[in-house]
Amino acid sequence: MSCHGPGDFPPFMPGVFNFFGLPREIRNKIYEELVVALRSPGDCTEYEKLAASRHEPDSERKRFKRMDELDVRLMVKPGHSEQDGTTGFQPLLDVHGMSLANKQVNRELMTTLFSKNRFFLSVDDKHPYWVPGQFLRAIMAPNHLAQIKHLYIDVDTKLQPYEADYRKGVIVVNYSMHHIVKTLNSVGKGLKSLTVNHISCYRGEIEELRRDADILATRKHVRNIQVMRPDHDIQELDSKGIKEFFLHSNNIANAIGQLTIPVKKFRMFGDVSGNDIQRLYHKFGVIDDHVDEHEDNRDENGQKRDWIQLVMEDMAAALPGLQDATAQAHLYAIRPVMTVAVGRVDGGAMLLGSPDGAPPINMPNGCFGGAVPLIYPPR
């Protein structure tokens, strides 16, 4: 390359480029371009829009979950494949050849890879880390594991509390979590961020009903909670059932509570109990500023009133005589605008204010002041 004018670049010097002649900061920037995950332009725009609306209501946590999905996309996932038996991490770019250039390049490149990326560890209730005390060290050298600064532990449990192998699954998760913590304590120097997410067989429904579940776990007489199973059937959990379900939550929290390395930023979410979240937040000095969006819609026990309760209360206020058989017969006789029923857990229909099997009750249009789950055509 030649120079043809005062504004042109000077020609390259012949021979081998002296890469190590560059300042370390410049070399680190080059390494980051190779091995640090970055969002695509589309994901970046979406994430920024979601982040800008953090203070807006998010009752179903759709925004929170979507932001978490976008974060997980960027994570390096150490682990194994059950299909082909291979082990090892999956970096953003295959830099194996460059890492073999010489010892200094290998050391600097690996330092960037492990310290700048977020690492995703997957735990489930069927596959324990089968090499006691050595699983993480088997897929990463201890000096590399010690350099990890950002860790995301994803606990995904499929077994349901009523299944025969549920307790075995609890033991598997408990073993794996304690193994991870033991390994981090033995080789880790501290984490800038640690996130723990538990997705259970109910796929986030316990998280939606966490306060109700917490109350049910300590007070037997309160209302049971209903959750949807993976097969879309509704299951009811009583006080004993929710305690059994929270065994995972308790074991995860007990394991994380034994971390001795410093953690600068900690977050825990998913199908875990509020008590377990709070004790870990206390350990790591996290201020929980979560606002209960259902605070004004609680019953005397502190549980969120469900839509059936609200509908029945609205009916009682609008039509005080509805529970009276004569009043029901009168309403049915005048044949007004629409017929209303609500779904039952078993898939049938329960007629509001009347026993099962009775003819549908026609309700005046708008008496509920809102939407009704099932509306039959006018007679």
C-alpha positions as CSV (number, residue, x, y, z in Angstrom):
1,M,0.0,0.0,0.0
2,S,1.5,3.3,-1.0
3,C,1.0,6.9,0.1
4,H,-0.2,9.3,-2.6
5,G,-1.1,12.3,-0.5
6,P,-1.0,14.0,2.9
7,G,-4.4,12.6,3.8
8,D,-3.7,8.9,2.9
9,F,-2.7,6.2,5.3
10,P,1.0,5.4,5.6
11,P,2.1,2.1,4.0
12,F,2.2,-1.1,6.1
13,M,5.7,-2.1,7.1
14,P,6.8,-5.3,5.4
15,G,7.0,-8.5,7.4
16,V,5.0,-9.9,10.3
17,F,2.6,-7.6,12.1
18,N,3.7,-7.1,15.8
19,F,0.3,-7.9,17.4
20,F,1.8,-7.7,20.9
21,G,3.2,-4.3,20.1
22,L,-0.4,-3.1,20.5
23,P,-1.4,-1.8,23.9
24,R,-3.2,-4.5,26.0
25,E,-6.4,-2.4,25.9
26,I,-6.5,-2.6,22.1
27,R,-5.8,-6.3,22.1
28,N,-8.7,-6.8,24.5
29,K,-11.0,-4.9,22.2
30,I,-10.0,-7.2,19.4
31,Y,-10.7,-10.3,21.6
32,E,-14.1,-8.9,22.5
33,E,-15.0,-8.5,18.9
34,L,-14.3,-12.2,18.5
35,V,-15.7,-13.9,21.6
36,V,-18.1,-11.5,23.4
37,A,-21.8,-12.0,22.4
38,L,-23.6,-8.9,21.1
39,R,-27.3,-8.4,20.3
40,S,-28.5,-8.2,16.8
41,P,-29.8,-4.8,15.7
42,G,-33.4,-6.1,15.9
43,D,-32.9,-7.6,19.4
44,C,-31.1,-4.5,20.5
45,T,-34.0,-2.2,19.4
46,E,-36.6,-4.5,21.1
47,Y,-34.6,-4.7,24.3
48,E,-34.2,-0.9,24.5
49,K,-38.0,-0.4,24.0
50,L,-38.8,-2.9,26.7
51,A,-36.2,-1.4,29.1
52,A,-37.7,2.1,28.5
53,S,-41.1,0.8,29.8
54,R,-39.8,-0.8,33.0
55,H,-41.9,1.4,35.2
56,E,-45.2,0.7,33.4
57,P,-47.6,-2.0,34.7
58,D,-46.5,-5.6,33.8
59,S,-49.1,-7.7,35.6
60,E,-48.5,-10.9,33.6
61,R,-44.7,-10.2,33.6
62,K,-44.6,-10.5,29.8
63,R,-42.1,-7.7,29.5
64,F,-39.9,-9.1,32.2
65,K,-39.9,-12.6,30.6
66,R,-39.2,-11.3,27.1
67,M,-36.2,-9.3,28.4
68,D,-35.0,-12.4,30.1
69,E,-35.3,-14.4,26.8
70,L,-33.3,-11.8,25.0
71,D,-30.6,-12.0,27.7
72,V,-30.4,-15.8,27.6
73,R,-29.7,-15.6,23.8
74,L,-26.4,-14.0,24.6
75,M,-25.2,-16.5,27.1
76,V,-22.4,-19.1,26.6
77,K,-23.8,-22.5,27.6
78,P,-21.3,-25.0,29.1
79,G,-22.7,-28.5,29.4
80,H,-23.1,-31.7,27.7
81,S,-25.3,-33.3,25.0
82,E,-27.3,-36.3,26.0
83,Q,-27.6,-37.3,22.3
84,D,-23.9,-37.4,21.3
85,G,-22.1,-37.5,24.6
86,T,-19.9,-34.5,23.8
87,T,-18.9,-32.0,26.4
88,G,-17.6,-28.5,26.4
89,F,-18.7,-24.9,26.2
90,Q,-20.2,-23.3,23.1
91,P,-18.5,-19.9,22.4
92,L,-20.0,-17.3,20.1
93,L,-17.2,-17.8,17.6
94,D,-14.9,-20.8,17.1
95,V,-11.5,-19.4,18.1
96,H,-9.9,-22.7,18.8
97,G,-7.2,-22.1,16.2
98,M,-6.4,-18.7,17.5
99,S,-6.2,-20.0,21.1
100,L,-3.4,-22.3,19.9
101,A,-1.3,-19.5,18.4
102,N,0.8,-19.2,21.6
103,K,0.4,-19.2,25.4
104,Q,0.0,-15.4,25.7
105,V,-2.8,-15.2,23.1
106,N,-4.5,-18.2,24.7
107,R,-4.4,-16.7,28.1
108,E,-5.6,-13.2,27.0
109,L,-8.3,-14.6,24.8
110,M,-9.7,-17.0,27.4
111,T,-9.7,-14.3,30.0
112,T,-11.9,-12.1,27.8
113,L,-14.2,-15.0,26.9
114,F,-14.8,-16.0,30.5
115,S,-14.9,-12.6,32.2
116,K,-16.9,-10.7,29.6
117,N,-19.7,-13.2,28.7
118,R,-22.6,-14.4,30.8
119,F,-22.6,-18.2,31.4
120,F,-25.7,-20.3,31.4
121,L,-25.8,-23.4,33.6
122,S,-28.8,-25.8,33.1
123,V,-30.1,-28.0,35.9
124,D,-32.9,-30.4,35.6
125,D,-34.6,-33.1,37.7
126,K,-33.5,-36.2,35.7
127,H,-29.8,-35.7,34.9
128,P,-27.5,-35.1,37.9
129,Y,-24.0,-33.9,37.4
130,W,-22.7,-37.4,37.4
131,V,-19.0,-36.8,38.2
132,P,-19.1,-35.9,41.9
133,G,-17.3,-32.6,42.5
134,Q,-15.7,-32.6,39.0
135,F,-18.4,-31.8,36.4
136,L,-17.7,-28.1,36.0
137,R,-13.9,-28.7,36.2
138,A,-14.2,-31.5,33.5
139,I,-15.6,-29.0,31.0
140,M,-13.6,-26.0,32.1
141,A,-10.1,-25.6,33.5
142,P,-10.3,-24.4,37.1
143,N,-8.4,-21.1,36.1
144,H,-11.1,-20.4,33.5
145,L,-13.9,-21.2,35.8
146,A,-12.4,-18.8,38.4
147,Q,-12.6,-16.0,35.8
148,I,-16.4,-16.2,35.2
149,K,-18.0,-13.0,36.4
150,H,-21.6,-13.4,35.2
151,L,-23.6,-16.6,35.9
152,Y,-27.2,-17.6,35.1
153,I,-28.5,-20.9,36.7
154,D,-31.6,-22.2,35.0
155,V,-33.4,-24.9,37.0
156,D,-36.0,-26.6,34.8
157,T,-38.1,-29.3,36.5
158,K,-40.6,-31.4,34.6
159,L,-41.8,-33.9,37.3
160,Q,-45.0,-33.0,39.1
161,P,-45.6,-33.4,42.8
162,Y,-48.1,-36.2,42.4
163,E,-45.7,-38.3,40.2
164,A,-44.0,-41.3,41.7
165,D,-40.5,-40.1,40.8
166,Y,-41.0,-36.6,42.1
167,R,-38.9,-37.1,45.3
168,K,-36.1,-38.6,43.2
169,G,-36.2,-35.5,41.1
170,V,-35.9,-33.3,44.2
171,I,-32.8,-35.2,45.2
172,V,-31.2,-34.8,41.8
173,V,-31.7,-31.0,41.7
174,N,-30.5,-30.7,45.3
175,Y,-27.4,-32.7,44.5
176,S,-26.6,-30.6,41.3
177,M,-27.2,-27.3,43.0
178,H,-24.9,-28.1,45.9
179,H,-22.3,-29.4,43.4
180,I,-22.3,-26.1,41.5
181,V,-22.0,-24.1,44.7
182,K,-19.2,-26.3,46.1
183,T,-17.3,-25.9,42.8
184,L,-17.7,-22.1,42.7
185,N,-16.6,-21.8,46.3
186,S,-13.5,-23.9,45.6
187,V,-12.2,-22.1,42.5
188,G,-14.3,-18.9,42.2
189,K,-13.1,-15.5,43.2
190,G,-16.4,-13.7,43.1
191,L,-19.3,-12.9,40.7
192,K,-20.4,-9.6,39.4
193,S,-23.9,-11.0,38.7
194,L,-25.7,-14.2,39.7
195,T,-29.2,-15.0,38.4
196,V,-31.3,-18.1,39.5
197,N,-34.4,-19.0,37.6
198,H,-36.7,-22.0,38.4
199,I,-39.2,-23.0,35.8
200,S,-41.3,-25.8,37.2
201,C,-43.8,-28.3,35.7
202,Y,-46.4,-25.5,35.9
203,R,-44.3,-23.2,33.7
204,G,-44.4,-20.0,35.7
205,E,-47.9,-20.3,37.2
206,I,-46.7,-20.5,40.8
207,E,-44.8,-17.3,40.2
208,E,-48.0,-15.6,39.1
209,L,-49.7,-16.9,42.3
210,R,-46.7,-16.6,44.6
211,R,-48.3,-14.7,47.4
212,D,-51.4,-17.0,47.4
213,A,-49.1,-20.0,47.4
214,D,-47.0,-18.6,50.3
215,I,-50.1,-18.1,52.4
216,L,-51.4,-21.5,51.6
217,A,-48.1,-23.1,52.6
218,T,-48.5,-21.7,56.1
219,R,-52.3,-21.7,56.6
220,K,-54.3,-24.8,55.9
221,H,-57.7,-23.2,56.0
222,V,-57.2,-20.6,53.1
223,R,-58.3,-21.1,49.6
224,N,-56.4,-23.8,47.5
225,I,-54.8,-22.6,44.3
226,Q,-55.4,-23.9,40.9
227,V,-52.6,-24.3,38.4
228,M,-52.5,-25.6,34.8
229,R,-50.5,-28.7,34.1
230,P,-48.4,-29.1,30.9
231,D,-51.3,-31.2,29.4
232,H,-53.6,-28.1,29.9
233,D,-55.6,-29.8,32.7
234,I,-56.2,-27.8,35.8
235,Q,-54.8,-29.1,39.1
236,E,-55.7,-27.9,42.5
237,L,-52.9,-27.7,45.1
238,D,-53.8,-27.7,48.8
239,S,-51.5,-26.8,51.7
240,K,-49.8,-30.2,51.7
241,G,-49.3,-30.1,47.9
242,I,-47.8,-26.6,47.8
243,K,-45.3,-27.6,50.6
244,E,-44.3,-30.6,48.6
245,F,-43.9,-28.4,45.5
246,F,-41.8,-25.9,47.4
247,L,-39.2,-28.6,48.2
248,H,-37.3,-27.5,45.0
249,S,-37.4,-23.9,46.0
250,N,-36.2,-24.6,49.5
251,N,-33.3,-26.8,48.3
252,I,-32.2,-24.2,45.7
253,A,-32.2,-21.5,48.3
254,N,-30.3,-23.6,50.8
255,A,-27.6,-24.4,48.2
256,I,-27.2,-20.8,47.1
257,G,-27.2,-19.7,50.7
258,Q,-23.9,-21.6,51.1
259,L,-22.0,-19.5,48.6
260,T,-19.0,-18.0,50.3
261,I,-17.7,-16.0,47.3
262,P,-18.9,-12.4,47.0
263,V,-21.8,-11.7,44.6
264,K,-22.3,-8.1,43.6
265,K,-25.7,-8.3,41.9
266,F,-28.1,-11.1,42.7
267,R,-31.6,-12.0,41.2
268,M,-33.9,-14.9,41.8
269,F,-37.3,-15.5,40.1
270,G,-39.6,-18.2,38.8
271,D,-41.6,-20.8,40.6
272,V,-40.0,-20.3,44.0
273,S,-41.5,-19.2,47.3
274,G,-41.4,-15.6,48.5
275,N,-39.7,-16.6,51.7
276,D,-36.8,-18.2,49.9
277,I,-36.4,-15.2,47.7
278,Q,-36.4,-12.8,50.6
279,R,-33.8,-14.8,52.7
280,L,-31.4,-14.8,49.7
281,Y,-32.0,-11.1,49.0
282,H,-31.2,-10.5,52.6
283,K,-27.9,-12.5,52.3
284,F,-26.8,-10.6,49.2
285,G,-28.1,-7.2,50.2
286,V,-30.8,-6.9,47.5
287,I,-33.5,-4.3,48.0
288,D,-36.8,-5.7,46.8
289,D,-38.9,-2.9,45.3
290,H,-41.5,-5.1,43.8
291,V,-45.0,-3.6,44.0
292,D,-48.0,-5.9,44.4
293,E,-50.3,-4.9,41.6
294,H,-53.2,-6.9,43.3
295,E,-52.9,-5.3,46.7
296,D,-56.4,-3.7,46.4
297,N,-57.9,-7.0,45.3
298,R,-57.2,-9.2,48.4
299,D,-59.5,-11.2,50.6
300,E,-59.4,-11.3,54.4
301,N,-56.6,-13.9,54.2
302,G,-54.4,-11.8,52.0
303,Q,-55.0,-14.0,48.9
304,K,-55.9,-12.5,45.6
305,R,-59.7,-12.9,44.9
306,D,-60.1,-14.9,41.7
307,W,-62.5,-13.8,38.9
308,I,-65.2,-16.2,40.1
309,Q,-65.3,-14.5,43.5
310,L,-65.5,-11.1,41.8
311,V,-68.3,-12.1,39.4
312,M,-70.3,-13.5,42.3
313,E,-69.8,-10.4,44.3
314,D,-70.9,-8.2,41.3
315,M,-73.9,-10.4,40.9
316,A,-74.9,-10.1,44.5
317,A,-74.5,-6.4,44.4
318,A,-76.5,-6.0,41.1
319,L,-79.2,-8.5,41.9
320,P,-79.5,-9.2,45.7
321,G,-82.3,-11.7,45.2
322,L,-80.5,-13.9,42.7
323,Q,-79.8,-16.6,45.2
324,D,-83.5,-17.0,45.9
325,A,-85.1,-19.7,43.7
326,T,-88.2,-17.6,43.0
327,A,-86.0,-14.8,41.7
328,Q,-84.1,-17.2,39.5
329,A,-87.3,-18.6,38.0
330,H,-88.5,-15.0,37.3
331,L,-85.2,-14.1,35.6
332,Y,-85.4,-17.3,33.5
333,A,-89.0,-16.5,32.5
334,I,-88.4,-13.0,31.3
335,R,-85.9,-14.3,28.7
336,P,-83.6,-11.3,28.4
337,V,-80.5,-10.8,26.4
338,M,-78.0,-13.5,27.2
339,T,-77.3,-16.7,29.1
340,V,-74.2,-17.0,31.3
341,A,-72.3,-19.9,32.8
342,V,-68.7,-20.4,34.1
343,G,-66.3,-23.2,33.4
344,R,-65.7,-25.9,35.9
345,V,-62.4,-27.5,36.8
346,D,-63.6,-30.8,35.2
347,G,-64.3,-29.1,31.9
348,G,-68.1,-28.8,32.5
349,A,-70.2,-25.7,33.2
350,M,-71.3,-24.5,36.6
351,L,-74.4,-22.3,36.4
352,L,-74.0,-19.2,38.6
353,G,-76.6,-19.2,41.4
354,S,-78.1,-22.6,40.5
355,P,-77.2,-26.3,41.1
356,D,-75.6,-28.4,38.4
357,G,-78.0,-29.7,35.9
358,A,-80.5,-26.8,36.2
359,P,-81.5,-24.9,33.1
360,P,-79.3,-21.9,32.1
361,I,-80.0,-18.7,33.9
362,N,-80.7,-15.7,31.7
363,M,-79.0,-12.6,33.0
364,P,-79.9,-9.0,32.1
365,N,-77.3,-7.6,29.7
366,G,-74.5,-5.8,31.5
367,C,-75.5,-6.9,35.0
368,F,-71.9,-8.0,35.6
369,G,-70.4,-4.7,34.5
370,G,-67.7,-6.6,32.6
371,A,-66.7,-9.6,30.5
372,V,-68.0,-13.1,31.4
373,P,-66.0,-16.2,30.5
374,L,-68.7,-18.2,28.7
375,I,-71.7,-16.5,26.9
376,Y,-74.3,-18.6,25.3
377,P,-76.4,-17.1,22.4
378,P,-79.7,-15.3,23.4
379,R,-82.8,-17.5,23.4
